[in-house]
Amino acid sequence: MSPSHGGPWPAVIFYADAGGIRPAMFDMTQHLADAGYMVLLPDLFYRYGPYGPLVPKEVFKGDVGAILGPLMATTSNVKSSEDTEALLGYLDTRADVAGGKIGAVGFCMGGGMAITSAATYPDRFAAVASFHGGNLATSAPDSPHLLAPKLKAEVYVAGADNDGSYPPDMAERLEAALATAGVRHFAETYSGAAHGWMVPDFPVHDQISAARGWEALLALFDRTLRA
């Protein structure tokens, strides 16, 4: 998705949540495009085949694991970072993309994927942001925090104080890893927010916190991708 006029523009890869491609994701990418960014929204579940579009409010009324589990099982942080090589190659073919450095942003499941991809291709990413990303610092071999020494991008991490997938001890572990690696970063917890607060079709969407998140994200990208 690109801005309506002008160009070339800085590029951003948008790693969606576990709800997959749907109208809310297009709305969010359009928000970034309206701010002057070329936005690439990959289908993280392409290995699964056709699905959805899913409606989160309906998904959360049923067995979330049974609905989203099979989709999520087809991807991972590592697989997503492998796919990012092709995404970068595609962006390199476009004359309307400005510069070789790009940004990444991920939401929920996509948060870890965005960080992993930025660490896998450190010379390509100038900025990466995670909003209500879960499992960012675990004992898993592909835990994003283990890749902190490889990051060259500036990192922004936004958590919620009502999010079991990113508890305070995990936030401390991630921030410690980033600090030890000398990564320029800023991490904060949004008080009163719940996992998924940025996404407009989530039942927990919080307009005030979302506006704050967009402001922080655009400030990050403006600072790092327009220099």
N, C-alpha and C positions, 0 to 999 in steps of 0.2 A: 504494500500500500504506500502510495507516495503523496506528497502535498499536491494541491490542486494547480499550482503554477510555479514557475521559476525552476531553480535547480542549477547545478547538482546539489544534492543534500547529503548530510552525514547519514550513515546507515545504522540500523539497530535490528538485532535479532530478538524476537519476542518468543520466549518459552512459556507456553500456556500451562494452565493447571490441569488436573486430571479429568476435567469435564470435556476436554478436547475442543475441536473447532466448532464454534457456534456463534450466534449473533453478538453475544457479549464480548467475545474476543475480538471480533471485527470492530466493535465500538471502541474498545480500548486501543487497538492499533490505529484507528482513525484519530483518536485523541493525540497520539504521538505524531502522526502525519500532519495534523493541523498545526502542530508546534514546529514543523519544519524538518521532519525526519523521514527518510525512506525506511519503511518497516517491513521486515520479512517475518511472516508468521508460518512456521513449518507445522505440518501435521505430525505430531509426536507419536501418533498411533497408526501410522501408515502400514506397519507390519501386520496389524490386526486385520485390516481390510475395512470395508464399509461399516459405518456405525453412526448412530445419532441422527440429527444433533440431539445432544442430551440437554435436559432441562434440570438444573441443579435443585430447584425447589421440589421437583418430583422425585429426583434421585434420593434426596435426603429423607424422603418419607418412607422409602423402602429399604432394602438390604444394600447398603452402599458398597460393601465389600463384594457382594455377588455381582453387582452391576459394573463397578469400575475395576475390580480386581483383574478380570481377564484382559482388559485394555492395558492396565498398568504393567502387567506381566510381560508385555511385548517390548518394553523399553526399560531404560535405566540411565543413570548418569553417564556411564561409559558409552552405551550405545548412542545416546544423544550427542555426546561429544564427537563420536565417530561420524555421525551424520553432519555435524557442523562443518566438517571439511568440505562437503559438497555445497553447503550453504554459502560458505566463504567463496568457493569457486564461482558460484552463480553471481554473487554480488560483484565479483571482479570483472564480469562480462558486461556490466551495466555502465553506460556512459553517464547516467544520471546520479551515480553515487560519488560523493566527494571524498577524496583521500583514501588511504589504505587502512586507517584505524576505525574501528566500529565499536558500538556499544551493545550490551546484552542486558536484558531484564527478564526475570522469571518470577512466576507467581505460584505459590504452593509447591506442587511437585516440580514445577519449572525452575524454582529458585536454585536448587542444587544443580540442575542441569546447566543453568546459566553460569554459575561459578566454575563448574567442572570444565565447561567449554572454554571459558576465558583462561583457565590455567593450562589447558591442553594446547591452546594456540596463543601463547602470551604476547607474541609480537603483533597480533592482529587486534586485540581488544584493549581499548583505552579506558573503558568503564564497564562495570557490571553491578547490577542491583538485584537484590532478592527481597520480595515482599511475602510475608508469612510463609517463607520456605520452611519445610520440615526436614528433620533428620540431617541437618547440616554438619553435625559433629558427633558421630557415633563410632562404634567399634567396627563397623563394616569396612572392608578393604577399599571401597570406592567412596568413602565419606569425604565430602568436599573439603573439610578442614585440613585433611592430610595434604592437599595440593597447594596450601597457602604459599610455600616457598617458590612455587612456579609462577605465581601471579605477578603480573606487571601492571594490571589495570587498577584503577581506583575502585574501591568496593564500598557499596552502601547496603546495609542489611537492616531491614525493618521487621521486627517481630511484634507479637501481640501478647498482652499479659493474660489472655485467655486462649492458650494454644498448647494443647498437650503434645503436639509434634515438635515443639521447639521450646522446651522448658528453660528456666533460668540457668540451670547448670550447663545445658547444652550451649546456650548463648555465651556463657563465660568461656567455655572450651573453644568455641569458634573465634571469639575475640582475642583470646590468648594466642591462638595459632597465628592469626593475622598480625598481631603485634610482634610476636617473636620473629616472624618472617620479614618484618619491616614493610608490610603492605600498607599503603595509604588507605585508610578506611574510616568509616563512621557507622556505628551500629546503635540502634535505639529501639526501645520497646514502646509501642503505642498503648497508652493506658486506656482501658475501657474497650479496647478492640478485641475481636475474636478472629480466629483463623479464617481467612478469606475476605477480610473487610474491604479490600480494594476492588473486588469483582462485583460489578453492578447487578448480576443476576443471582448472587448468593443471598440466602436469607439473612445473613449477618452483615450485609453491606452497610457501611457506615459512611455517609456522605461527607461528614466533617473530617474524619480521619483519612478518607480517600483523597479529599482535596489536599490535605497536608502531604500525603504520599506523592501525589502527582507533582506538587511543587518541589519536593525534594528530588524526585527523579529527573525532572526537567533541569533543575539547577546542576545536577551531576553531569548530565549529557551536554548542557550548554558549556559547562566549564571544561570538559575534557575532549569533546568532539568538534568544537568550533574554534579551537585555538589556531 
